[in-house]
Amino acid sequence: MYDTATYNPESHLLEYADVGLMSLYIADCDALTQIAEILKKPAEARELEERGARYREKLATLWTRKEASF
């Protein structure tokens, strides 16, 4: 699965978008946003909500409706 991924020696990161991991990260952001709101931590809630939104946008670029057809 990662055979075609590119390693970036400057950032020390594997440049590969994993739909499953990205989806879990978004779900974590959503859950942590709710927890921050319950704990009355608006700055943290806002940051987590923004992270989730940013990654939702990135996730949506990984396929098109045509590619998702089965």
Secondary structure, DSSP 8 states (H G I E B T S, - for coil): --TT-EEETTTTEEE---HHHHHHHHHHHHHHHHHHHHTT-HHHHHHHHHHHHHHHHHHHTT--HHHH--
